[in-house]
Amino acid sequence: MLTISDMFTGLIEEVGRIRRLALTGAGGELRVDARAVLDGLRVGESIAVNGVCLTVTEVERDGFRAHLSAETLRRTTFGQLRAGRLVNLERALRVSDRLGGHIVQGHVDGIGRFLDRRPDGESWIFRFAFPPDLRRYLVVKGSIAVDGISLTIAGLGEAWFEVAIIPHTLRMTNLRELQSGDGVNLEVDILAKYMERMMESALAHFRPSASGVTLERLKAEGYVK
């Protein structure tokens, strides 16, 4: 089975449960109870756990193990989790798979906080706070991964965003157990990051034109920050 390392869709295959989370100053080891994702899973393959790309170090009859580096603990919510917590699981994308969600790398850009939820017909509106440095990547109707779940931004404020959660998503992910203040792993749309990089390169070579368009004018008009 040929997989694409470090590429996921944000469509959760299974909700596992942390059996053991042993942390040290230099990293740690995670042991997750699971069933569905074990089919064809091999040592050395990538798996997304709450949106974090980890390498499988051992496959067992009823779960798997993965090592947590010190960097992973610094940049994700794993340092806040405990045994018994539910985690979203997704195996790496296979070459033949449909891309049903959006491109997710499993590289966490920041830790957000669950604020609250409110009913919206048969669905729910979930609100999350996000780190200020992620604001430039977020746009209404754009994609974001929350604990590895591919979601569409339905509302956006200066320090929060909202997503609509249908009953199926609530049932099939760990969102159902979130409490106010809980941390979540956030990964913004990789296309937004590539676009930013391309714009930075273009602006670095920008020269005033005969039309009077300058970098200062673009900033004043709000086109460039």
N, C-alpha and C positions, 0 to 999 in steps of 0.2 A: 504494500500500500504506500504510494508515493505521497508524502505530505509536503506542504509549504511551510517551512520552519518560521516561527514568529509571525504567522498570519492567521487571523481568526475573522469570524463574521459578526460576532456579538449576539448570535442566536444560541441561547443556553441549551445544552443537551441534557443536563441533569443537575439537580441540587444535591450536593454531597454534604457531609457533616464532618467537622474536624474531630478526629479521634484523639490526636495528640499534637501539641505545639510546644516544642522544646526550644527556648530562646537562650542565646548566650550573647556576650558582648560582640562576638565576631560573626554572628549569624544564627542559624537554627535549623531545625528539621520539622517538616510538616507531614503529618500522616492523616489522610482523608479517607473516610468510608465512602465507597461509591460502587455502582454496579454497571450502569449503561456505558460509561466511558471506558471501562476496562476492556471492552471488545476490541481486540487488535492492538491495544496499547502496549508499547514496548519501552524498555529502559532506554533512556537517552532521547526520547521524543519530547516534544513540547506540549504542554497543556496549560490552558488559562484557568487560573483559580481566582475568582473574584476580579477578573480582568488583568491579572498579573501573569505574564508568561513565565512558567517554571519548567525545569527539566526533570522528568521522571527518573528517580534513582532506584526505585524498586516497585515492582508490580506484585500485589498479593491477591489472594482469592477474593477478598472483599474490600479492596482499596488500593491505594498507592502511596508512595512516599516521595517527597521532593525536598531538596536543600534550599534554604533561604540564606542569601548572602546578606552581609551587613548593609549593602546599598539597597537591597530590596526592603529591608526593615526600615531604613531611613525614609524611603520614598512612598511607602504604601501603608495600609492599615493593619498589616499583619502583626505589628507590635502591640496593637490594641485588642486583638482577637484572643479568644480562649477556646478550650475544648468544649464541644457541644454546639458551636455556632454553625449555621448553615453557610455554605459557600457555593457560588455559581461555577459550573464546570463546562469547559468546551475544549475538545481536542483540536489540534492544528488543522487548518483547512487542507483538504485533499485536492489534488490537481483537477479531479473530475467533479468536484462539488459546485453547487450553485452558490453564488454570493448573495444570500438572501437579506443580510443586514447591511453593514457597511464595512470597509476595511479597518480592522482592529489589529494592532500589533502586540498588544499586551504590555506596552511600555507606558507606565502610569505618569501622567503629566502633573498631577497634584491630588491632594486629598480634599474632598468636599465634606459637607455636613448635611445630614438629613434634617430639615426644619419641620415640615408638617405635611399633612395630606388632607384633601377634602374630596367629598364625593362629587362626581360629575356624570349624572345619569347612571348608567351601569358601570362606568369606569371611575378612576380616581385621578386627581391631579396631585402629583408629588412635587414639593419644592425643596431645592437643595441650595446651600450656600457654596460658593466656589472661591478659590484664591484669586486675588486681584490680577495677577499676571496672566490668567487664562481668559480674561474678559475679551481681548481682541480676537480670540478664535471662535467665539460663540455668536451664533446668529439664529434668529427665529426660523424654524423649519430646517435648521441644520442638524447634523448628527452629533451625538456624544455617547460615549460608553460609560455607564455607571456600574461599577463592580462587574464590568465585562458585558453588560447588557446593552445592545444597540438600541438607542432611544432617539426620538426626535424632539427637539426643543420646541415647546408650545408657548412659552412665555419667558421673558428675559428682563431682569432688572440690573442695577449697577453691581449688585453683589449676590444675586440669586438667579436661578433659572428654574423653569417648571417643565415637567413632562407629563403626558397623558398615559396612564397605565390601564390597559384593558384587563378584564378578569383572567384571561389566559396567562398573560405575563405575570400577574400577581401570584397566580397559582403555581407557575413553573419556575419561579426565581426566589431568591432570598429577600426580595423587597417586602414580603409579607411580615417579616419579623423585625423590620427597622423600627427603632425608637428615636424620638427626637434627640438630636445631638450626636447620633451615631456617625462615625466616619465612613466615607465611601471612596473608592478609587475612581478617579476621573481620567479619561483619555479623550482628548479632543480629536476632531477629524484631521487625519494626516494631510488631507488635501489643503486644509487651511494653513498648515505649517509649511507645506511646500510653496503655496502661494506667497506667504510672507517672505520666505527666503528669496524667491524670484523677484519680488518687489524691492527688497533690500539691495539686490544686485543691480537692478535697473536704476534705482535712485542714486546709487553710488556713482553711476556714469551719467547722471542727468545734467544737461546743460540748458541754460535759459534759451528759449526759442524766440523767433522774431515776433510771435504773437504776444509776448509779454508774460507767458506762463513760467513761473519760477517755483523753486522748492518752497520758499517762504510763503508764496501765495497759495500753494496747495495746502500747506499746513493751516493757514489762516481760514481757508474755506472748509477745513475739516476732512479733506481727502487723505491727508497723511498725518500721523500722530508723531 
